[in-house]
Each structure stands twice: as structure tokens, then as C-alpha cells.
Amino acid sequence: MADPLRSTDPRTIGRYRTLKRLGQGGMGSVYLAEDPHGRLVAVKVIRPEFAHEPEFRARFRSEVNRAREVPPFCTAEVLDADPDHETPYLVVEYVDGPSLSEVVAEQGPLTGGSLHGVAVGVAAALAAIHGAGVIHRDLKPRNVLFALGTPKVIDFGIARPLEPTSFHTRAEEVVGTLAYMAPERLDPETDRHLSPGVDVFAWGAVVTYAGTGRTPFGGDSPAVTAARILTQPPRVRDLPPYLAELVTAALEKEPENRPTAPELLDRLLVTGAGPSAPPLPPDLRRSAEAAQQSGRYQTGPRKRAGRRRLLGVVAAVTATAVGVAVGAGMLLRPAGDETTPSAGGASTTTAPMTPTTTGSGVFDSLTKDGLYNSRDTDFGSCAYQRGLRATAKSPATDPDFGDRNEMRCTDFLGTVYPPNQTVSVRATLGSATSCAAIWFRATGTAESEERADAYRVTVCPDHVTLISDTARIGETTIATEERPTPSGTAHLLQLTVVDDEATVTIDGDAALRAPLTENNLVSGRVMFGSVAVSEKRSVVTFTDAELRSGADPGVPATPGFLAGDDAFTARTDMVYNDGRVSVFEQVEMLTGAEYCDRFGLAGNAPKCDDDFVPVPSGITVSLPITAKPKYFDFEADPKKCTDPQTRAATCQVPFSEYAVVSDSVRDSLAHITIRDGEVVSVAALNLG
């Protein structure tokens, strides 16, 4: 709640006009202010009496530098800062909404989708914060605000870098709110060498408060509360079972036994995480999925291979193709049996799938309208003609963005990649005025590609350029190198992004290396396209795209079935029979007991009793469908048309009788058989 300005409050701070007082903390005050364009912002200012003390100056500068690197996934976005001002200040997005503490006080504990949304939103914020190398250290209900119903974490005023040499808190200081402090926070010595696990512990306490109206260790006095944090189990019995399990894991006494923030998201975003886990609003889900990939920092040293409460890293089921049919079904493999009978009676041998990356991976030959959709706009088109052909018209005028001379082609899943990533693709420049473009770390959603902030690598016949393109600043050229890339010939372009540097090679030769200068572009989507120059249209054809999370272009290895034979379980994002193309992700099926044993879940976890649990690989592939594919279903006669051992459908049906459109994880699993790099059969699964 905002209060009127006091007589001693400043009327302007830099170029911002103060309007009201939002709050006050140990370092300074926070004001509601207005920027020169009339936008409302929150301005945090160091108290004048401390502004010239080296410790506070250093602390504030550290906060600013790290806060700039936190992507705005369920957090208040950093907009501006001036650490060198007479009274240093930080400008962040103004979140016009009540705090979690106010909501619970006025309306009582949250339930259903509201509670689930808080759990996901706060976990997403922590994943983004930790991914930038920051520990919040004061997560509590007052620092969780609701903007149009979406939770946002605010106040990085006591955040600090992860590196132990970069702290600015005195040894005798313990900063934070007791009820949400991890056990290691209660010792001033260990408080100086914290891990992100302290925020995960606070997440568990915040979610408990949101769902029950009380903290998990609260006592009649601070001493009692501290004793319970150190020695007692948490009180979480009134939470939904699936949340109680996650919260209990987050509230482990030892930080190495807690899940990371991305692991929390992995579990919370999986469809079927629990019968009481409601669906999320689309905007919140997109932010959470983006935050998943923004960083996977460990919560502490790994003392053993399997943590008692390690949460399985399971990719979220995120999207369904619009206007195409999505296949159903999968094949269950008995434990220890590596020979899998395929639908229709044939058998293949396949080794158990093992995930090889902590982020997304995409393999697409770009020969069919699959993962990257064809479309037409006022600026150009994306079409399939011996590859993905991106055509940018001569500059056209956009009422919002002025002259536009580029065409962006994006995947319909809106796949988000972490900060470190590798992109390999073959590109053929159509003429001497054609320039190939790769956008990366793109923000926004798959529906907003024309307006997404991003970096762009442009390869023209005579030069290579790296730019940043944001709505706030516009296009900024970071680096340009002269380099001949003849038109009419396919060239292998490889982009490697490691931390704050991008490297481009063309046909194996180094072409450009340059820093990444935009702190708000941390992770995001990858798009291919074309940029027009000299008032001429630009035509570029792309093939053989390989997009990987991580800086190693060989990890994960290119799947052998892209050109060979195989049969396995997969989650299907698209089975487009008319267009003869499919998009899917390989999945390993485990029994509940196998799943809990592999990922270190406690034996009484709900998943342990499941008949099966899918473990996706994180690798999405687009493959053509053969001219005469076979589809197997069981709906006509479930008993007759189901293999009793594998539950796979055995009765062949027309595609029109097989296909369904569903967001259910069960309905999107299929057993796929591949021959010579083409999908020849898809079998549904009868899960009873």
C-alpha cells in the first residue's frame, strides 16, 4: 500500500518524478515514481546517511549488477539504475497488486489453482534469480506481489552473488526473516557461505503459509521458531498431497538434500503431478517454462549419487499443434527387457533411453512444414521449397516499429534454450543481396516473434554481424567482421553461446566472436530468417537444423534414427498425416518403483505406486511420415486390440479413427517405429 510523500522525501530522483512512498527497509526507501513518458515505476534509493559509506555503496553496486542479469520471469523487471548518483537508485517494474501476506490475511489460505500458481510462480522467479548467479536471501510473503493474478517476486535488496568472495554482509549480521530462514542461515558463519538452497527452503515456507495461513515451523517466540527450524519436521499436513511432498523436500535440514528451483519447476509443470494440481494460466506457464532453462545451479555439494529427496528431472508437456492431429499411445517395456515388440508384431531392440542434457534439444531437417511453420506476413514469408525458405521483402513500414526489413521463422512450440546454447544449420543465400539471420535468446512467446527482443547474427555475402534488438533501445550493432560467404551454395553456420560471448563459424572457420551486452537477454527462443538490404528482397533457404542446450555441439549426439531404423516410446507434439510429418520427443517408461529408485524419491512418494512414469529425454525431433503409414488403436475392442503385456494397440485403423487432439500426457504418448528415417507406424496405448 502506497503512502503520501513526506516533507523530507525527494520530489525527483534522477529523471524520475516521485509520487508516493511504497516502503522502507534497512538500505533505503522505495518510491512510486513516474518516468518521463508517464510510466509508473518503483525506485529504490539508498538512505542518504549511508550513501557515502563504502560498504553500502559496494552492496548496492553488487545488487545492481546482479539484478540486471535476472530475466523477468515472475520477477519485477529491472529497468534502470544509477549506482554513481549522489543517492544511488535502482528502478524496477512497478507491480500494482497486493502482497501474498495481504491476500492471505484478507481472504484466508489459498487453494486449488491459486495455490498452485503461487508455488509455480515463486519457483520460476527463483530459477531465474539463481540462473543469474544471485541468492535472494529474504524471500517471504511480503515480497511476493500479484500483478493481474500472476505472482511476482520483488526486492533483491539483500541479494548477493553466489561467489563467496563477493559478499558485503558483516560476519555478525544475519539478514532475513526468521520464519523463512533455512537452518544454515541461523549460524552467522555459515550465513557467509550460502547456496541457493536457502531460497528453496524459503519457497517451502512461503508455499506452506500460502496454503495454510501459517509457517511450517512457527512458534510462540523467536527462540521456539529457531529451535523448530533446526530440529523439528515441518507442519505441511494441510497442503495438497503433491505439494506437501515437494514442500517437505524443500524444507530438508541439509541444503544438499533439497531440490533446486528448476527441479521444483520440473515437477510442478509436469501434467499429472497430482490430481489436485490444476492447470496454469498460459502466461504463467510460459514464464515458468522459460525460467526452467535460465539456469540449473546446484543447491549444495552432492555427497552421494542419489539424494533421498531428489526430484526427477521431467520435462513439461507444453504445447499441442493447432490445426493438426496429435497422436495417442505408447509402448510399455517390462523392466529389464530390452526387446520391444512393435505394433503389428515385428520386434526391435533398443537400449534404455538416458537423458543427456539438462535443457532442450531440437533436430529438424527443415524439409517439411513441421516444427517450423510456414506463414506469410507483410514483411515476408516462411515456406518450404527444398528446405525452409525465408523471404524478407524490401523494407515495409510497421506502425509500431517503423521500417522493417526482416522475416523471422519460429517453431510452434516456442522452445526456450538456456544461456549456453549451440545452433548449427545449413543456409543458402539466394542472391548477392540476401542475408541469413539467426535470432537467439529471444524473449516473448511463439505468437510474438515479430516483437521479441533478441540477439541476431546476420550472415551476408560479404560480412557477418552481431546485433542486439530490443524495443527499449532498438537495433544496436555489437560487432561486424568482413567475411565472404558466396550465394548459391549451402554453408554450415554454427553459433555457440557461452555465458556473455557468442562465437560464429562458417564452414568450420571462425567468422566472428563478440560479447553479449544486453543484461535482460539471458535465455530464450531461437529463430531462423532473412534480412533485406539495399531495398532488395532477401531469400535464404535453411536445412539440417540442430539446436542444443549447452556449448558442446556434440552433446547430445545426433540421434541415429534420423536416417536409420528404431522403435521407441515418444511424446508426440504433432502427427500430421496429410502433411506427412511428425514432431515428437523420445520418452523412457519406468515403473513407479524404478522411477523412485532412479531419482532418489522417498519410498512413500505417490509416484512410487504408479504403474508407469514417463521420463522424457528433452530432445525434440521432426521426422517425415512414410507414404503409407500404419496407425494402431484399441477403441473398437480394447480387449482384442491390446497387447496384454505391453498395452500397445494392435488393431490397424485409418488415421481419422486413430487421431485425437489432447493436452493429456497419456494421450500424447505413442510407440513409434522408424525405417530409413521415416515414421512407418504409430501405436496407441490402452492405459485402462
Beta strands, then each sheet from edge to edge (+ up, - down):
strand 1: 3-4
strand 2: 12-13
strand 3: 16-24
strand 4: 28-34
strand 5: 40-46
strand 6: 78-82
strand 7: 89-93
strand 8: 134-135
strand 9: 144-147
strand 10: 150-153
strand 11: 160-161
strand 12: 339-341
strand 13: 347-349
strand 14: 361-364
strand 15: 375-377
strand 16: 380-384
strand 17: 388-392
strand 18: 396-398
strand 19: 402-404
strand 20: 406-409
strand 21: 421-429
strand 22: 434-442
strand 23: 454-459
strand 24: 463-470
strand 25: 474-482
strand 26: 490-498
strand 27: 501-506
strand 28: 509-515
strand 29: 525-532
strand 30: 538-549
strand 31: 566-576
strand 32: 581-590
strand 33: 613-633
strand 34: 651-653
strand 35: 669-675
strand 36: 678-683
sheet 1: 1+ 3- 2+
sheet 2: 1+ 3- 4+ 5- 7+ 6-
sheet 3: 8+ 11-
sheet 4: 9+ 10-
sheet 5: 12+ 13-
sheet 6: 15+ 16- 17+ 30- 14+ 33+ 32- 31+ 35- 36+
sheet 7: 15+ 16- 17+ 30- 14+ 33+ 34-
sheet 8: 15+ 16- 17+ 30- 21+ 26- 27+ 28-
sheet 9: 18+ 19-
sheet 10: 20+ 29- 22+ 23- 24+ 25-
end
